[in-house]
Amino acid sequence: MYITEPTDCAFPDIDLLTRHTEVEEDGILTGPKATGALTFCERKAYYKKLRAAVHEQYKPANVYQHILADRMADCIWRAERYAFFEAAALNFQIQRQWDNTNELVPKASPGVHALQGWLTMDPAQRKSLQEALKLEERYWRRHRVLAAELRLVQRLYPN
């Protein structure tokens, strides 16, 4: 699944429900029509499906629970973005080194191509990928904290 595609940068008007569930933290907007977690070229339909799936799983009952569920969807989206970034960067380097790797190791396996791609990256490229992996893990940790908080709030304050 590719989360990016060329799209326009127009943001829809925010309806009344969104105004009641909107918060801002680190530039993130939440609510049914939120686009704060997306770049202009990412697929809004995929984000909306992800958000709907999180809301379906956790069934938030009040504004605060909706905000937590939205934050979880944002974290998942961002973690997937960094995973996509890593795969795209490594694929690009593997393609650049493909013929060279086959000369070094005839009939090289995909793992050898991946290793050679990694080894032939300049230090700045490798550092960028390592930072992307850290950010991906950070968002998964944040997701787990938000999920635990949402479950706790639901248990302590049932409908």
Sequence and secondary structure as in RCSB ss.txt:
>XXXX:A:sequence
MYITEPTDCAFPDIDLLTRHTEVEEDGILTGPKATGALTFCERKAYYKKLRAAVHEQYKPANVYQHILADRMADC
IWRAERYAFFEAAALNFQIQRQWDNTNELVPKASPGVHALQGWLTMDPAQRKSLQEALKLEERYWRRHRVLAAEL
RLVQRLYPN
>XXXX:A:secstr
   B           HHHHHH  EETTEE STT  TT  TTB HHHHHHHHHHHHHHH   SHHHHHHHHHHHHH
HHHHHHHHHHHHHHHHHHHHHHHHHHHHHSTT  HHHHHHHHHHTS HHHHHHHHHHHHHHHHHHHHHHHHHHHH
HHHHHHS  
